[in-house]
Amino acid sequence: MYLVSTIMLIVAIVAYLFIEVNNLEVTKFYIKSDKLVNKFIGKKIIQISDLHGKSFGKNNDKLIQYIDKERPDVIFVTGDMIESDKKNYEPVYQLLKHLSEKYKVYYITGNHEHKALLKKYRDNYLEYFEKIKELNIVRVNNQKLVLDTNFNLVRRVSIKPEDKLDIDEESTITEEISNEEGVQKKHKKQKKYRYFNLYGLVLPFDTYRYLFSNRNAKKVDYDYIKNKLGNLNKDECNMLLAHNPLYFEEYAKWGVDYVFSGHVHGGIIRLPKIGGLLSPDRKFFPKYSFGEYTKDNTKMFVSKGLGGSAVKVRINCRPEIVSIKFI
């Protein structure tokens, strides 16, 4: 009887772990910005992150179905789509190819995209990046892009510390703001823009620390971000794709409105009322592991991701796509 109970318990645990890593969920958030025109309302961003070469069904059909069901206007890919120790990148390439044929896709480099070019399958991933160039995908690596209300790329802007856009006044709408009593505030005006700025920050490879590595990671600070991406025009709406959420304080100090990150895999094991247990940089209870965070005027969305790397187990931490709607 004891043996039967033990076997049943083991089977139940294995079944649970299988379900946890293979059953997708959709996490929903909202953006309400007084810097954007009403035409953005109802538009939807899908964020996918940290696939690590995993497949959900043949040709990732299951993942594609979940994305299609959300009917996104744009897809933000926040890094680590590939697994640097895997030779075969084809499932990831085919997924991105499929998505880029239906949606606008903006893609930021994660640490595994870095790492793949330093490992034994370097030639394979040089080929992967060349093939990505042929797709309708925009890589946002240390760049500033201007996107319109349909998320079309209007222009790329070279990064300078004093950088400001020279856009015609007709591209803005001015509205008068009223107070709670309905009395107009005298001469108070607020611009609403028909575009937003999308930045992509590539974090250096040596800022990441790995699970079985003793190497100390270098830090990213405000000066590094400013040097790479320049000054923000804070009158405009600014969004940032940055793979690692653990530098949120520095992103907020820079002054960006919205940040999209992944990397931490939700903390791998999520404990009730506590949160994620472990981050990829070998720290327990990472401060930013999953969900929505706010500091000053900056909001960050952190995805639990889709796959896994050194630790492929997930407990109370199912893979997800993130759906973010403008309201």
C-alpha positions as CSV (number, residue, x, y, z in Angstrom):
1,M,0.0,0.0,0.0
2,Y,2.8,2.4,0.9
3,L,4.5,1.6,-2.5
4,V,1.3,2.3,-4.4
5,S,0.8,5.6,-2.5
6,T,4.4,6.6,-3.3
7,I,4.0,5.8,-7.0
8,M,0.8,7.8,-7.1
9,L,2.4,10.7,-5.4
10,I,5.3,10.7,-7.9
11,V,3.0,10.5,-10.8
12,A,0.9,13.4,-9.5
13,I,4.0,15.5,-9.0
14,V,5.3,14.8,-12.5
15,A,1.9,15.5,-14.0
16,Y,1.7,18.8,-12.1
17,L,5.2,19.9,-13.2
18,F,4.4,18.9,-16.8
19,I,1.2,21.0,-16.7
20,E,3.0,24.0,-15.1
21,V,5.6,24.3,-17.9
22,N,3.3,23.5,-20.8
23,N,0.0,25.2,-20.0
24,L,-0.1,28.8,-21.2
25,E,-1.9,31.7,-19.6
26,V,-2.7,35.3,-20.6
27,T,-1.9,38.1,-18.1
28,K,-3.6,41.4,-18.8
29,F,-2.6,45.0,-18.0
30,Y,-3.6,48.4,-19.1
31,I,-2.0,51.7,-20.2
32,K,-3.8,55.0,-19.7
33,S,-1.6,57.9,-20.8
34,D,-2.6,61.5,-20.9
35,K,0.2,62.1,-23.4
36,L,-1.5,60.1,-26.2
37,V,-4.4,60.9,-28.4
38,N,-7.7,59.0,-28.0
39,K,-6.9,57.0,-31.2
40,F,-4.7,54.8,-29.1
41,I,-7.6,53.7,-26.9
42,G,-8.5,50.1,-27.6
43,K,-5.2,49.2,-29.2
44,K,-3.4,46.2,-27.8
45,I,0.3,45.2,-27.3
46,I,1.3,41.6,-26.8
47,Q,4.5,41.0,-25.0
48,I,6.3,37.7,-25.4
49,S,9.6,36.9,-23.7
50,D,12.1,34.2,-22.7
51,L,10.9,31.4,-25.0
52,H,14.4,29.8,-24.8
53,G,13.7,27.7,-27.9
54,K,10.7,26.0,-26.4
55,S,7.7,24.8,-28.6
56,F,4.1,24.9,-27.5
57,G,2.6,22.3,-29.9
58,K,3.8,21.6,-33.4
59,N,5.3,24.8,-34.9
60,N,4.3,26.6,-31.8
61,D,0.7,26.4,-33.0
62,K,-0.7,26.6,-29.4
63,L,1.3,29.8,-28.7
64,I,0.2,31.3,-31.9
65,Q,-3.5,30.5,-31.2
66,Y,-3.2,32.3,-27.8
67,I,-1.7,35.4,-29.5
68,D,-4.2,35.4,-32.3
69,K,-7.1,35.2,-29.8
70,E,-5.9,38.5,-28.2
71,R,-6.0,40.2,-31.7
72,P,-3.0,42.4,-31.0
73,D,-2.0,45.5,-32.9
74,V,1.7,45.0,-32.2
75,I,4.1,42.5,-30.6
76,F,7.0,43.4,-28.3
77,V,9.6,40.7,-28.0
78,T,11.7,41.3,-24.9
79,G,14.6,38.9,-25.4
80,D,15.9,35.4,-24.8
81,M,13.8,33.8,-27.6
82,I,16.6,31.4,-28.3
83,E,18.5,29.0,-26.0
84,S,22.2,29.6,-26.5
85,D,23.1,26.0,-25.7
86,K,20.7,24.6,-28.3
87,K,21.9,24.1,-31.9
88,N,18.5,24.2,-33.4
89,Y,16.9,27.7,-33.7
90,E,14.3,26.7,-36.3
91,P,11.2,26.6,-34.0
92,V,12.0,30.2,-32.8
93,Y,12.7,31.4,-36.4
94,Q,9.4,29.9,-37.7
95,L,7.4,31.4,-34.9
96,L,8.9,34.9,-35.5
97,K,8.4,34.4,-39.3
98,H,4.7,33.5,-38.7
99,L,4.1,36.4,-36.4
100,S,5.9,39.0,-38.6
101,E,3.6,38.0,-41.5
102,K,0.6,39.0,-39.5
103,Y,1.7,41.6,-37.0
104,K,4.2,44.4,-36.5
105,V,7.0,43.0,-34.3
106,Y,9.7,44.9,-32.3
107,Y,12.5,42.8,-30.8
108,I,15.1,43.6,-28.2
109,T,18.2,41.5,-27.5
110,G,18.3,39.4,-24.3
111,N,21.4,37.8,-22.6
112,H,20.9,34.5,-24.6
113,E,21.0,36.4,-27.9
114,H,24.4,37.7,-26.6
115,K,25.5,34.4,-25.2
116,A,24.7,32.5,-28.4
117,L,27.4,34.3,-30.3
118,L,30.0,33.3,-27.7
119,K,29.2,29.6,-27.5
120,K,29.9,26.6,-29.6
121,Y,26.9,27.2,-31.9
122,R,28.0,30.7,-32.8
123,D,27.9,30.0,-36.6
124,N,24.3,28.8,-36.3
125,Y,23.2,31.9,-34.5
126,L,25.0,34.2,-36.9
127,E,22.8,32.5,-39.5
128,Y,19.7,33.0,-37.3
129,F,20.3,36.8,-37.0
130,E,20.9,37.1,-40.7
131,K,17.6,35.3,-41.4
132,I,15.8,37.6,-38.9
133,K,17.0,40.6,-40.9
134,E,15.0,39.3,-43.8
135,L,11.7,39.2,-41.8
136,N,9.4,42.1,-41.2
137,I,10.8,42.5,-37.7
138,V,12.4,45.6,-36.3
139,R,15.3,45.1,-33.9
140,V,15.4,47.9,-31.3
141,N,19.0,47.6,-30.0
142,N,20.2,50.8,-28.4
143,Q,17.9,52.8,-30.7
144,K,15.0,55.3,-30.6
145,L,12.1,54.7,-32.8
146,V,9.0,56.8,-33.4
147,L,5.7,54.8,-33.8
148,D,2.4,56.2,-34.9
149,T,-1.1,55.2,-33.7
150,N,-1.0,52.0,-35.8
151,F,2.4,51.1,-34.5
152,N,4.1,51.8,-37.8
153,L,7.7,52.8,-37.7
154,V,7.6,56.5,-38.6
155,R,11.4,57.1,-38.3
156,R,14.5,56.0,-36.5
157,V,16.2,58.8,-34.5
158,S,20.0,58.9,-34.0
159,I,20.8,59.0,-30.3
160,K,22.3,62.2,-29.0
161,P,22.3,63.6,-25.5
162,E,20.4,66.7,-26.6
163,D,18.1,64.7,-28.9
164,K,14.6,66.1,-29.5
165,L,12.2,65.4,-32.3
166,D,11.3,68.1,-34.7
167,I,7.7,67.2,-35.5
168,D,5.2,69.6,-36.9
169,E,2.7,71.1,-34.5
170,E,-0.1,69.5,-36.5
171,S,1.0,66.1,-35.0
172,T,-0.3,67.2,-31.6
173,I,-3.6,67.9,-30.0
174,T,-4.0,70.5,-27.3
175,E,-6.7,70.0,-24.7
176,E,-7.9,72.1,-21.8
177,I,-7.8,70.4,-18.4
178,S,-10.7,70.8,-16.0
179,N,-10.7,70.3,-12.2
180,E,-13.1,68.2,-10.2
181,E,-15.6,70.9,-9.9
182,G,-15.8,71.3,-13.6
183,V,-14.1,74.8,-13.5
184,Q,-11.5,75.2,-16.1
185,K,-8.0,75.7,-14.9
186,K,-6.9,79.0,-16.4
187,H,-4.3,78.7,-19.2
188,K,-3.5,75.1,-18.3
189,K,-3.0,73.1,-21.5
190,Q,-1.8,69.6,-22.2
191,K,-0.5,68.2,-25.4
192,K,-1.6,64.8,-26.7
193,Y,0.6,63.1,-29.3
194,R,-0.2,61.0,-32.3
195,Y,3.0,59.0,-31.8
196,F,5.2,57.6,-29.0
197,N,8.9,57.0,-28.7
198,L,10.0,53.3,-28.4
199,Y,13.5,52.8,-27.1
200,G,15.5,49.6,-26.9
201,L,18.3,49.1,-24.3
202,V,20.8,46.3,-24.8
203,L,22.4,45.5,-21.5
204,P,26.1,44.4,-21.8
205,F,26.7,40.7,-21.4
206,D,28.8,41.2,-18.3
207,T,25.9,42.8,-16.5
208,Y,24.3,39.3,-16.2
209,R,25.3,36.7,-13.6
210,Y,24.5,33.1,-14.3
211,L,23.2,30.4,-12.0
212,F,26.4,28.2,-12.0
213,S,28.9,31.1,-12.5
214,N,31.0,32.8,-9.9
215,R,31.5,35.9,-12.1
216,N,30.3,39.2,-10.5
217,A,27.9,41.1,-12.7
218,K,28.6,44.7,-13.5
219,K,25.9,47.3,-12.7
220,V,23.8,49.4,-15.1
221,D,23.2,52.9,-13.9
222,Y,21.5,56.1,-15.0
223,D,24.7,57.4,-16.7
224,Y,25.0,54.2,-18.8
225,I,21.4,54.5,-20.0
226,K,21.7,58.2,-20.8
227,N,24.9,57.5,-22.7
228,K,23.3,54.8,-24.8
229,L,19.8,56.4,-25.3
230,G,20.3,60.1,-24.7
231,N,17.9,62.5,-23.0
232,L,14.1,62.0,-23.0
233,N,11.6,64.5,-24.0
234,K,9.3,64.0,-21.1
235,D,6.4,65.9,-22.7
236,E,6.1,62.9,-25.1
237,C,5.2,59.3,-24.3
238,N,8.3,57.2,-24.0
239,M,8.4,53.4,-23.8
240,L,11.4,51.1,-23.2
241,L,12.2,47.5,-24.1
242,A,14.8,46.3,-21.7
243,H,15.3,42.5,-21.1
244,N,16.4,42.8,-17.4
245,P,13.9,44.3,-15.0
246,L,16.3,44.3,-12.0
247,Y,17.5,47.8,-13.0
248,F,14.1,49.4,-12.7
249,E,15.2,52.1,-10.3
250,E,17.7,53.3,-13.0
251,Y,15.0,53.2,-15.8
252,A,12.7,55.2,-13.6
253,K,15.5,57.7,-12.8
254,W,16.0,58.2,-16.6
255,G,12.3,59.1,-16.7
256,V,10.7,56.7,-19.2
257,D,6.9,56.2,-18.9
258,Y,6.6,52.5,-19.5
259,V,9.1,49.6,-19.4
260,F,8.7,46.1,-20.8
261,S,11.0,43.4,-19.4
262,G,11.3,39.6,-18.8
263,H,14.4,37.6,-17.8
264,V,13.5,36.5,-14.3
265,H,11.0,33.8,-15.4
266,G,8.6,34.9,-12.7
267,G,11.1,33.7,-10.0
268,I,10.7,30.1,-11.2
269,I,8.8,29.1,-8.0
270,R,6.2,31.6,-6.8
271,L,5.3,31.5,-3.2
272,P,1.9,32.9,-2.0
273,K,2.1,36.4,-0.6
274,I,5.9,36.4,-1.2
275,G,6.4,36.2,-4.9
276,G,9.3,34.7,-7.0
277,L,11.9,32.6,-5.2
278,L,14.9,32.7,-7.5
279,S,16.3,34.9,-10.3
280,P,18.8,33.9,-13.0
281,D,21.5,35.9,-11.3
282,R,21.5,33.6,-8.4
283,K,19.6,35.8,-6.0
284,F,16.7,34.7,-3.9
285,F,13.4,36.6,-3.8
286,P,14.1,39.0,-6.7
287,K,12.5,42.4,-6.2
288,Y,11.0,42.4,-9.7
289,S,9.9,39.0,-11.0
290,F,6.3,39.3,-12.4
291,G,3.6,41.8,-12.9
292,E,3.2,45.5,-12.8
293,Y,5.5,47.8,-10.9
294,T,5.4,51.6,-10.4
295,K,8.1,54.0,-9.3
296,D,7.6,57.8,-9.5
297,N,6.1,58.3,-13.0
298,T,7.4,55.0,-14.5
299,K,5.5,51.8,-14.8
300,M,7.1,48.5,-15.6
301,F,5.5,45.3,-17.0
302,V,7.5,42.1,-16.2
303,S,6.7,38.9,-18.0
304,K,7.1,35.5,-16.5
305,G,8.3,34.3,-19.9
306,L,7.5,31.2,-21.8
307,G,10.4,28.8,-21.4
308,G,13.3,28.0,-19.2
309,S,17.1,27.8,-19.3
310,A,19.3,26.2,-16.6
311,V,16.3,25.6,-14.4
312,K,13.3,24.4,-16.5
313,V,10.9,23.7,-13.6
314,R,8.1,26.1,-12.9
315,I,5.9,25.9,-9.8
316,N,2.9,28.1,-9.4
317,C,4.5,30.1,-12.3
318,R,2.9,29.1,-15.6
319,P,4.3,30.4,-18.9
320,E,2.5,33.4,-20.2
321,I,1.9,36.0,-22.9
322,V,1.3,39.5,-21.6
323,S,-1.6,41.5,-23.1
324,I,-1.6,45.2,-22.5
325,K,-4.5,47.4,-23.7
326,F,-4.7,51.2,-24.0
327,I,-7.7,52.6,-22.2
